Amino acid sequence: MTNSHLQNRTRLVACSFVAITCLIPLRLGGDELRGGTVPVLWREPADITSRNLLYGPGGKKDAPPAGPFKFLKEDLNGSNPKFTVEDRNGTKWKVKMGAEARPETVATRFVWAVGYFADEDYFVDRAMLTDVPFGSLHRLKHLVSSDSIVANVRFEREGVEKKIDEEWTWKRNTFSNTRELNGLRVLMSMLNNWDLKDENNAVYQAKHSQQPEHLYVISDLGATFGTPNLVKNHEKSRGNLDAYERSKFITRKTADRVDFASPGRPTWLAIVNPKEYFMRVRIEWIGRDIPRSDARWMGTLLGRLSPAQIRDAFRSAGYSPDEVERYSRVIERRIAELNAL
């Protein structure tokens, strides 16, 4: 076979390969991109020093109006009581009760402040409801007062972005081994988020973007600001200031890697539920073996927040002045540790 014939055959094989691969959906780390949709995990927060952490991603303009709110339906999914309401403007809100209401509100502020995507959450200390079907309530039966009042709840605005019927996994995704994903791992450790199950992740279809985008989001941030791991009493493992102050942050450093305490291994008492125990053992890696440079990058972003912004994040959830100060000091100490790496 002459060199000319060999070159022609090589070109033919190469063109055939290109033609075939053009028919196959592009897959990056297990996430298919269809119709030119771009996956986005993080966007440069050019205005980080002026972001309003009192109101968060939705700002003051999107905050829920004064009630009453029309009760629509109870949500029996998840471990915390939830239900959907509609305000006087026709906007629907997912209302969460219990120990996660305050910490989740705060966590969304920090996630959004440094460039990741978060739900529009607001803490409401007292909300009046109408049309409550008391006779058919389940978990809410003893949580809604007889005069249709709920207290200390988180309102999450619905319909901001369209949720895609899929979740993204920590182990295998478009952003694996990137600075942005590693930075998110560091941020979750800073917040003591021990509940990093894949089912708590979501993909949203961006509504207001010139190019079709899929936004990768941690959609449940309630298990934060408490212990670095699951403990027997779930209520004490989230929004627990004393536990958050006592917990470790960085547990090991080498020349180029760093380990964090959260997510940590559940207490041994959790072995009564072996399936959950070993599932949580398998996610410990998320806070381990992170490049120091990526951890320091996250520290640099967080370090651009002012003391007032940090305190506003905790004020947004109705914490007392003393609690605001104590929580903020832990955050500032952890930011300093990241910047010292």
C-alpha positions as CSV (number, residue, x, y, z in Angstrom):
1,M,0.0,0.0,0.0
2,T,1.4,3.4,-1.0
3,N,1.8,6.2,1.4
4,S,-0.9,8.1,-0.5
5,H,-3.4,5.2,-0.1
6,L,-2.5,4.9,3.6
7,Q,-3.1,8.7,4.2
8,N,-6.4,8.5,2.4
9,R,-7.5,5.5,4.5
10,T,-6.4,7.3,7.7
11,R,-8.5,10.4,6.7
12,L,-11.5,8.2,6.0
13,V,-11.3,6.5,9.4
14,A,-10.8,9.8,11.2
15,C,-13.8,11.3,9.4
16,S,-16.0,8.3,10.2
17,F,-15.0,8.5,13.9
18,V,-16.0,12.2,14.0
19,A,-19.3,11.5,12.3
20,I,-20.2,8.7,14.7
21,T,-19.2,10.7,17.8
22,C,-21.2,13.6,16.7
23,L,-24.3,11.4,17.1
24,I,-23.4,10.6,20.7
25,P,-24.5,13.0,23.5
26,L,-21.5,14.7,25.1
27,R,-20.9,13.3,28.6
28,L,-18.7,15.1,31.0
29,G,-18.2,13.2,34.3
30,G,-21.5,11.4,33.8
31,D,-23.7,14.4,33.1
32,E,-25.1,14.6,29.6
33,L,-25.3,17.9,27.8
34,R,-28.2,18.1,25.4
35,G,-29.0,20.8,23.0
36,G,-26.0,22.9,23.9
37,T,-26.9,23.3,27.5
38,V,-24.0,24.5,29.6
39,P,-23.5,23.1,33.2
40,V,-22.6,25.8,35.7
41,L,-21.6,25.2,39.3
42,W,-20.0,28.6,40.2
43,R,-20.0,32.1,38.8
44,E,-17.4,34.9,39.7
45,P,-19.0,37.1,42.5
46,A,-17.6,40.4,41.3
47,D,-19.8,42.2,43.8
48,I,-19.1,40.0,46.8
49,T,-18.2,43.0,49.1
50,S,-21.6,44.6,48.5
51,R,-23.8,41.5,48.5
52,N,-26.7,41.8,51.0
53,L,-26.5,38.8,53.3
54,L,-29.5,40.0,55.3
55,Y,-31.8,39.2,52.4
56,G,-29.7,36.7,50.4
57,P,-30.1,35.6,46.8
58,G,-33.6,37.0,46.3
59,G,-32.9,40.3,47.9
60,K,-35.4,42.4,49.8
61,K,-37.7,42.7,46.8
62,D,-38.5,39.0,46.7
63,A,-39.1,38.6,50.5
64,P,-42.5,37.2,51.4
65,P,-45.1,39.8,52.0
66,A,-47.1,40.1,55.2
67,G,-49.6,37.3,55.6
68,P,-52.0,35.7,55.8
69,F,-50.8,32.8,53.5
70,K,-53.2,30.3,52.0
71,F,-52.3,26.7,53.0
72,L,-52.1,24.5,49.8
73,K,-50.7,21.1,50.8
74,E,-48.5,19.2,53.3
75,D,-45.2,17.7,52.1
76,L,-44.4,14.4,53.7
77,N,-41.0,14.0,52.1
78,G,-37.8,14.4,54.1
79,S,-37.2,14.4,57.8
80,N,-38.6,17.9,58.6
81,P,-42.2,19.0,58.5
82,K,-42.9,21.0,55.3
83,F,-45.9,22.5,53.5
84,T,-46.7,24.8,50.6
85,V,-48.5,28.1,50.9
86,E,-49.5,30.9,48.5
87,D,-49.2,34.6,49.3
88,R,-51.5,37.4,48.3
89,N,-49.5,38.0,45.1
90,G,-50.0,34.4,43.9
91,T,-46.4,33.3,44.7
92,K,-45.9,29.9,46.1
93,W,-43.6,29.2,49.0
94,K,-42.3,25.9,50.5
95,V,-42.3,26.3,54.3
96,K,-40.0,24.3,56.5
97,M,-40.4,23.9,60.2
98,G,-38.1,22.5,62.9
99,A,-34.4,22.7,63.7
100,E,-33.3,23.3,60.1
101,A,-35.2,26.5,59.5
102,R,-32.6,28.9,60.9
103,P,-29.4,27.3,59.8
104,E,-30.6,26.7,56.3
105,T,-31.5,30.3,55.9
106,V,-28.0,31.4,57.0
107,A,-26.2,28.7,54.9
108,T,-27.9,29.9,51.7
109,R,-26.4,33.4,52.3
110,F,-22.8,32.1,52.5
111,V,-23.1,29.8,49.5
112,W,-24.6,32.5,47.4
113,A,-22.1,35.2,48.6
114,V,-19.1,33.4,47.2
115,G,-20.6,32.6,43.8
116,Y,-22.5,29.3,44.1
117,F,-26.2,29.0,43.5
118,A,-28.8,28.8,46.3
119,D,-32.5,28.8,46.9
120,E,-34.2,32.1,47.9
121,D,-34.8,31.4,51.6
122,Y,-36.2,33.7,54.2
123,F,-36.8,33.2,57.9
124,V,-40.2,34.2,59.2
125,D,-40.8,34.3,63.0
126,R,-44.6,34.3,62.8
127,A,-46.9,33.6,59.9
128,M,-50.7,33.4,59.8
129,L,-52.3,30.7,57.6
130,T,-55.8,30.3,56.1
131,D,-57.6,27.2,54.8
132,V,-55.7,24.9,57.0
133,P,-57.2,21.3,56.8
134,F,-56.7,20.5,60.5
135,G,-58.5,17.2,60.2
136,S,-56.2,15.7,57.5
137,L,-52.8,17.0,58.7
138,H,-50.1,14.4,59.5
139,R,-46.7,15.7,60.8
140,L,-48.1,19.2,61.1
141,K,-51.0,18.2,63.4
142,H,-49.4,19.5,66.6
143,L,-47.2,22.2,64.9
144,V,-49.9,24.6,63.6
145,S,-51.6,26.4,66.4
146,S,-55.4,26.3,66.7
147,D,-55.5,29.9,65.5
148,S,-53.5,28.9,62.3
149,I,-50.2,30.4,63.3
150,V,-46.8,28.9,62.7
151,A,-43.6,30.2,64.3
152,N,-39.9,30.3,63.4
153,V,-40.1,28.8,59.8
154,R,-38.1,29.0,56.6
155,F,-39.9,30.3,53.5
156,E,-38.4,29.1,50.2
157,R,-39.6,30.8,47.1
158,E,-40.8,28.4,44.4
159,G,-40.6,28.8,40.7
160,V,-37.4,30.9,40.6
161,E,-35.7,28.3,38.4
162,K,-37.1,25.1,36.9
163,K,-35.9,22.0,38.7
164,I,-34.7,19.3,36.4
165,D,-35.8,15.7,37.3
166,E,-32.3,14.6,38.2
167,E,-29.6,15.0,40.9
168,W,-25.9,15.3,40.6
169,T,-23.5,13.1,42.5
170,W,-20.4,14.2,44.5
171,K,-18.3,11.2,43.2
172,R,-18.8,11.7,39.5
173,N,-19.9,14.9,37.9
174,T,-18.9,17.5,35.3
175,F,-16.8,19.4,37.8
176,S,-14.8,16.6,39.4
177,N,-11.2,17.7,40.4
178,T,-11.9,21.3,39.7
179,R,-11.0,24.2,42.0
180,E,-14.7,25.2,42.1
181,L,-16.0,21.8,43.3
182,N,-13.1,21.5,45.8
183,G,-14.0,25.0,47.0
184,L,-17.6,23.9,47.6
185,R,-16.3,20.9,49.6
186,V,-14.4,23.3,51.8
187,L,-17.4,25.6,52.2
188,M,-19.6,22.7,53.3
189,S,-17.0,21.8,55.9
190,M,-16.9,25.4,57.1
191,L,-20.6,25.3,57.7
192,N,-20.4,21.8,59.3
193,N,-22.7,20.3,56.7
194,W,-22.6,16.6,57.5
195,D,-25.7,15.7,55.3
196,L,-24.0,15.7,51.9
197,K,-26.2,12.9,50.4
198,D,-26.5,13.0,46.6
199,E,-30.2,13.2,47.0
200,N,-29.7,16.7,48.6
201,N,-28.3,17.9,45.3
202,A,-30.4,19.3,42.4
203,V,-30.0,20.6,38.9
204,Y,-32.0,23.7,37.8
205,Q,-32.8,25.0,34.4
206,A,-31.8,28.7,34.4
207,K,-34.6,30.9,33.3
208,H,-32.9,34.2,32.7
209,S,-29.8,33.3,30.7
210,Q,-28.9,34.1,27.1
211,Q,-27.4,30.6,26.7
212,P,-29.3,27.5,28.1
213,E,-27.7,26.6,31.4
214,H,-28.1,23.8,34.0
215,L,-27.3,25.2,37.5
216,Y,-25.8,22.7,39.9
217,V,-27.1,23.3,43.4
218,I,-27.1,21.9,46.9
219,S,-30.8,22.1,47.5
220,D,-30.9,21.1,51.2
221,L,-28.6,23.0,53.5
222,G,-30.4,22.4,56.8
223,A,-27.9,20.1,58.5
224,T,-25.5,23.0,59.2
225,F,-24.0,25.0,62.0
226,G,-24.1,22.2,64.5
227,T,-22.0,19.0,65.0
228,P,-19.6,18.0,62.1
229,N,-21.4,14.6,62.0
230,L,-24.7,12.9,62.6
231,V,-25.4,12.3,66.3
232,K,-28.2,10.2,67.9
233,N,-30.4,13.3,68.5
234,H,-30.8,14.8,65.1
235,E,-32.1,18.1,66.6
236,K,-28.7,18.6,68.3
237,S,-26.7,18.1,65.1
238,R,-28.0,21.2,63.3
239,G,-28.3,24.8,64.4
240,N,-26.4,23.9,67.7
241,L,-24.2,26.9,68.6
242,D,-22.4,25.2,71.5
243,A,-21.6,22.2,69.3
244,Y,-20.5,24.4,66.4
245,E,-18.1,26.4,68.7
246,R,-16.5,23.2,70.1
247,S,-16.1,21.4,66.8
248,K,-12.9,21.0,64.9
249,F,-12.4,22.5,61.4
250,I,-9.1,21.5,59.9
251,T,-7.9,18.0,61.1
252,R,-4.8,17.4,59.0
253,K,-2.4,19.3,56.8
254,T,0.4,18.1,54.5
255,A,2.6,20.1,52.1
256,D,-0.2,20.2,49.5
257,R,-3.4,18.6,50.9
258,V,-5.8,19.3,53.8
259,D,-8.5,17.4,55.6
260,F,-11.6,18.8,57.3
261,A,-13.7,17.4,60.2
262,S,-17.0,17.6,58.3
263,P,-18.7,15.6,57.1
264,G,-17.6,13.3,59.9
265,R,-18.4,9.7,60.8
266,P,-21.7,9.3,62.7
267,T,-21.5,8.5,66.4
268,W,-21.5,4.7,67.1
269,L,-25.0,4.9,68.3
270,A,-26.1,5.4,64.7
271,I,-25.1,1.8,64.0
272,V,-28.7,0.8,65.0
273,N,-29.5,1.9,61.4
274,P,-26.6,0.1,59.5
275,K,-27.8,1.3,56.1
276,E,-27.6,5.0,57.1
277,Y,-24.5,4.5,59.1
278,F,-22.4,3.1,56.3
279,M,-23.9,5.5,53.8
280,R,-22.5,8.3,55.9
281,V,-19.2,6.6,56.3
282,R,-18.9,6.5,52.5
283,I,-19.3,10.3,52.2
284,E,-16.5,11.2,54.6
285,W,-14.1,11.6,51.7
286,I,-15.9,14.8,50.6
287,G,-14.1,16.7,53.4
288,R,-10.7,14.9,52.9
289,D,-7.7,15.2,50.7
290,I,-8.4,18.7,49.3
291,P,-5.6,20.6,47.6
292,R,-4.4,23.4,49.9
293,S,-4.4,25.9,47.1
294,D,-8.2,25.2,46.5
295,A,-8.9,25.5,50.2
296,R,-6.9,28.8,50.3
297,W,-8.9,30.0,47.3
298,M,-12.1,29.6,49.1
299,G,-10.6,31.4,52.1
300,T,-9.7,34.3,49.9
301,L,-13.3,34.5,48.6
302,L,-14.8,34.3,52.1
303,G,-12.2,36.8,53.4
304,R,-13.7,39.5,51.2
305,L,-16.8,39.4,53.3
306,S,-17.0,42.2,55.9
307,P,-17.7,41.6,59.6
308,A,-21.1,43.3,59.0
309,Q,-22.0,41.0,56.1
310,I,-21.1,37.9,58.2
311,R,-23.3,39.1,61.0
312,D,-26.1,40.0,58.7
313,A,-26.2,36.4,57.5
314,F,-27.0,35.3,61.1
315,R,-29.4,38.2,61.7
316,S,-31.4,37.0,58.7
317,A,-32.4,33.9,60.7
318,G,-33.6,35.7,63.8
319,Y,-30.7,34.8,66.0
320,S,-30.2,36.9,69.2
321,P,-27.4,39.5,69.2
322,D,-25.3,37.2,71.4
323,E,-25.8,34.2,69.1
324,V,-25.0,36.3,66.1
325,E,-21.7,37.4,67.6
326,R,-20.7,33.9,68.7
327,Y,-21.6,32.3,65.4
328,S,-19.8,35.0,63.5
329,R,-16.6,34.6,65.5
330,V,-16.5,30.9,64.6
331,I,-16.9,31.8,60.9
332,E,-14.1,34.5,61.1
333,R,-11.8,32.1,62.9
334,R,-12.3,29.4,60.2
335,I,-11.8,31.9,57.4
336,A,-8.5,32.9,59.0
337,E,-7.4,29.2,59.2
338,L,-8.1,28.8,55.4
339,N,-6.1,31.9,54.6
340,A,-3.2,30.7,56.7
341,L,-2.8,27.5,54.7
